[in-house]
């Protein structure tokens, strides 16, 4: 049964099956990522407070450095999925190899910057005299694993584009287990302390990268795709990633502004803000999984010149985003009394967080639409528009957030500003999706 001849009910079922098949494993892989840091923190935490503080600073720096290059996954997913839709698997894998080579080049550049500047960077982030040496040690050693981290991002994009989110889940689980075992063995068994934790993580990340490369190389040989670096292809991958880099940096700026404003509101508010931000990030994983499915599915439809299928898939994924958003919002409201005591026993922090959590709950359906449409437009390769939309969102959010300490309202007002930010994103993405200008078909955009 073709897309055109299928009944609306059959079409919805088809989209539902595709979304679930891609989104559920993607969610598992996304959740596995922060578990790396949690495992490291649990193991290093028993070495002492200074070591844990050093790990916290170094991990934040590494996470920021790697998240800036998340476009390696996003842009590669879109480009590979288009070629899959066009029926050219050889070109799809060749496109993926260009992304992987770009990841290696960027990783080498980051190492070249971080190794000599690690002490200065740690000092810039306000590390204490006792924590700074541990942060520097962890940062220098862990920076050696950045090329592997970036290869993992690019390879994940290749497999998502090939409509495979199960392999990334298996690799993520194996990587987490290996990381935990290596950390315990090197930190305590070998007596290497925080350096052992860093080396354990580097080894685990290199193992994950190697596993991905085995899968991609096997696919390349099967379909006759070249593994050699291609300057034009690498340059094209970089150019496709620039708008998404701008989008990511704008979003990071929004989150940094929000944290800075919360810090100005007082200790209780910044503590409550960090708790809420952690929850907000966790909720984002569920919604981002649908967005990842959107990237892969939309890219494939457009590569196959099927604009009707792309529109219908977009509509169905938005419906999924709204339903999941409502469910998450209800869950947040019901779990507030149980959630907050897990993080704090301070009644002042709880009082600051409770009303703000209601705002977070109410905003979840909006977040659902935003994440889904973000994924749809990424799948369509509409990076330039996403960059402009995020810059506009930053311009709207910044003055509103910065006025919160002056106008009052505390943390609740700040998270109302965050909801305004998501609403602006929703409007810009919805207008673009309605315009149809993102429906550019073909094996390349």
N, C-alpha and C positions, 0 to 999 in steps of 0.2 A: 504494500500500500504506500503510495507516494505521499509526500507532505501536502500536496495540493488536493489529493482526493480523500485524504483521511478526514473523518468526522472531527468536530471540535473536541469531543470527549476523548477520542482515541489519540488526538494530537497532544492533549494535556497529559494523558498517561505516558506517552512517549517522552515528553519533556521531563515529567516527574522522575521517570526511571533514569534518564541521563543525569539529571541534577543530583539525585541521591547517590548514584554510582560514583560520581566524581566528588561530590561535596563531603560525604561522610569520611572517606579516607583522608581527604585534604584536611578536614578538621582534626583528625587524629595526629597528622604530621605537624600541624600548627601548634597543637597543645604540647607536643613532645619538645619543641624548641626551648620554651622557658624552663623546662625541667632540667636542662643542662646546667643553667645558672643555679637553680635550686639545689641540685645535687652537689655542685661545687661549694655552695654556701654552707650546706649542712656539714660537709666534710671538713672544710677549712675553719668553720666556726669553732670547732673543738681545739684548734691550735691556739686561739686567743683572740681578744677583741681587736688588737692592732692588725692582725692578719686578715680578719674578716672585713675590717674597714678598708684595708688595702685592696682586697678582692672586690669589694663593692664599687670602689672608684674605677679600678681597671676594667671591670665588667661593663660598667656604664659607658666608658670610653669605647670599648670594643663593640658593644651593641650599637652605639651611635655610628661608628665608622662603617660597620657592615650594613646597617639598615639604609644608609644613604645609597647603597648600590643595589637595593632591592629591585630596581628596574631591570637588572639582569634576568630575574625570573619573569617579571611582567612582560617586558618587550619580547623576550624569547618565546613565551607561551603564545602570544598573539601571532608572531611571524610563523612559527612552526605549525600552528593550528590552521592557518590560511592555506599552507601548502598541503596539509593533510586533506583539507576540504577539496582542494584542486586535484587530488589524487596523485600527487608527486611526492612520494615518501623519500626519495633520494634527495630532492631539494630541501625537504623539511629537515632531514637530519643534517644536511650540509649547513643549513641556516643555524641549527643548534650548535654545531661545532664552531661557527663564527662567534656565537655568544660565549662559549666556553673559553676560546682563545682570548677574547676580550677580558673575561674574568681573571685569567692568569696574568695578563698584562697589568690590569688594575691592582691586583693583589701584590705584585712585585713592587709597584709604585708606592703602595701604602706601607709596605715593609721598609722601603728606603727612607720614608719620612718618619715612621714611628720609632725605629730602632735608635737613632741618634737623639731624638727629641723627647723620648719617654719621660725622663726626669722633669723636664720643663713643662710638659703637658700635665703631668700629675700635680706639680706645684700650682699650675694655673687653676686647677680644679679644687684648690683649697685643701689638699691632703695635709693632715697633721704630721709633725716630725716623726712620730712613731709609726704611722701608717704608710708614709711616703715610700720608704724602701721596699716594703712588700708590694705596694701598688706598682712600682717601677719594675720590679722583678717579674711580676705576673704579666704586666703589659708587654714587656720586651719578649718574653718567651711566647706568649699567646699570639703576638703579632705574626709569628712565623706560620701560624695556622690560617691567617687571613686569606691567602690564595685558595686554600682548600675550602674555606667557608664560601667564597665567591663562586668557586666551581660548583659547589653544592647548589647555590642559588640558580646559576645558569642551567645546570643539568636538570634541576627540578622543573624549570621552565620548559625544557625540551620534552620531558616526559608528560607534563601537563598538556602541552600542545599536541602530543601524540595520544591524548585522551587517557592517560595512565596516571592516576593519583595513588594507586595501591603501592607501587614500588617505592615512591618517596616515603610512604607510611612505614613500610618494612625497614627501609634504611634508617629512618629516624629512630625507630624503636631499638634497632641493633646498635645505633650510635649512642643512644642514651645508656643502654646497659654497659657497653664497652667503656664509656666515659666514667661511669660510677665505679666499675671494677678497677680500672686503671688508676683513678684518683685515690681510692683506698690503698691500693698496693704501693703506689709511688709516694704518697704523702706519709703513710704510717709504716708500711712494710719496708720501703727503701729509705725512710727517714728524710725525704727531700723537702718536707714542709710545703709551703705555698708554691714553690717551684715545681714540686711533684704534681700539684693540681694543674698547673699550667701545661706541663708536658703531657699529662694524661688527656687533657682536652685537645691539645694539638694532635696527638696520635689518633684519637677518636675521630676528629674532623678529617684528617687525612685518609683514614679508613673509609669514611662515608664518601669522600670525593672519589676514592679509588673504586668503590662499589658502583657509583653512578657512571664513572668512565667505562667500566666493563660493560654495563648495559648499553650505553650510547655507542661504544666502539663496535659491539656485537651487531647492533642495528645498522651501523654504517657499512660494515662488511656485507651484511645480508642484502642491502639495497644498493651497494656499489657507490656509496658516498665517500668523497675524499676526506681524509683526516688532517690534511696539511693546512696550516694557517693561510688564509686568503686575505690580503690587505684590504681589498675593496669590500669584502664581506664583513670584516671586522669593523671597518669604518662605518659601514651602513648600520651595523648593530649599535655602535656608539651614538650615531646620529639619532637613531630611533629612541635611544635611552635618555637623551638630554632633556626632552620635555618632562619625562617621568621623574628625572632627577630634580628638576625645578619643583614639580608637584610635591615630591617627598620632602624637600628642604622647607617648603612653605608650611607643610603640615607639622614638621618638627618645630618650626618657629612658633606655631600656634600653641603647641603643647608646652614649650619652654616659657612662653609668655604667661600661660595659665599657672604654671608652677611658680614663677616669679611673683605673680600677683598674690597667690595663696600664701607665699612666704611673708609678704607684707601685711597680711591679715593677722598674723600671730602664730604661735607655736601650735595651738590646738587646731587651728584651721589648716595649716600646712600638713599636720599629721593626718587629719581627716581627709584632706585632698589626696594624699598619697594612697590611702586605703581605697578611696573611691576610684582613683585613676587605675589602680590595679584591677578592680572589678570591671571597670569600663573596658580595659584591655582584654580581659578574659571573655567578656561578652562579644567583643569584636571578633574573636576567633571564630565563633559560631557563624557570624554574619559574613566574615571574610571567606569562609569555606564555600558559601554560595557564590560569592564574587569570583573565586577561583574557577568554579564550574562555569561561570558566565564567560570568563576569558577564553576557556578552551572551546566551549560550545559555539559562541558567537564567531570566533575566528574561523572555525570549521565551516559554518554556514556561509559566511561571506566568501571564503575561499572557493566554495562550491557554487557561487553566484546565486544563492538562495536567499534573497532579501525577505521574502515572506516568512521563511523558517526562522530567520534571525529576529524579525519583529515578534513573532509568536513566542519564541524562546525568551526574549527580553520581557515580554508581558508576563509570562508565567513565572519567571524568576523574581520579578518585582512582587508578584503575589506571595511568593515564598518568603521574600524578605519582610513583607509586612506581617505575615502570620508569625514567623519566627520572632520578629521584633516585639509583637504583642505578648507572645508567650514569655520571652525574656523579661519584659517589663513587669508582668504579673509575678514572675519568679523573684525578681528583685524586691518588690514590695512585701511579699510574703516571707522572704528569708532575712529581712533586715534585722529582726531581733536575734537571729541566730548567727548572722554573718559578722556583725561588728564585734562581738565579744571574742572572736577568733584572733582579732588584730589588736584590740586595746581593751583595757579595763578602766580607762580614764573617762569619767562621765562627761567631762567638758568636750572631749573629742567626739564622743557619741552624739551629744547634743548638736554639735556642728555638722555631723555627717548625716543624721537622720533626714532632715528636710531636703538636703542636697541629693540624697539617694532617691527621693520621690521624683525630683526633676530628671534624674538619670533614667528612672523607670519609664516616665512619660515620653522620654525622647527615643526610646528603643525602636518603635515603628519607623520613625524618621531615619534613624541609623540604618535600619534594614533596607530602606529604599536607596539611601546613599551608597552603601557598600555594594549593593547589587548593580546599580547603574554605573558606578565606578568600574566594576569588573566588566560590564558590558562594553563600555567605551574603550577600556584597555584592550579587550578582545578584538575590537574593531580597529585598533591601532590609532585611536583618536587622541594621542598624547598631547599635541599642541593645545587642543581645547582644554584638556584636563589641567595643564599647567596654568593657562590663563584663568580658568575658573578658581583654582586654588589660590592664586595670587589675589584675586578679587575677594575671596573669602577671608584671607589674612588681613587685607586692608579694612574690611568691615569689622572683623573681630577685634583687632588690636586696640583701637580707641575705646571700644565698649568695655573690654576687659580691664584696661588700664584705669578706667574711671570708677571701677568697683570700690576700691579702698576709699575714694573720696565721697562717693554717693551713698555708701553703706549697703547693707544687705548681706555682707559677709560671704561665706562659702556658697550659700544658696544662690546669691546673685551671680557669682562667678560661674556656677554650673548652668545658670540660665543663659549666660553669655555663651557658654559652650554649646548649648542647645540652639541658640541663635546661629552660631557658626555652622552647625550641622544642617539647619534649615536653609541657610544660604547655599550650602553645597547641594542640598536636595533640589532647590529651585534651578540652579544652574545646570545640573545634570538632567533634570526632567525636561527643561526647555530644549536641551540638545537632543535628547532621545525623541522628543516629539517632532523635531525639525526633520529628522530623517537624513541629515547631512553626514551622519556617521556610517550610513549604509553604503560603503565603498567596497565593491566586490572585486574578486580576482585573487590570484596567488600572492600578489604583493599589493600594498596600498600605495 
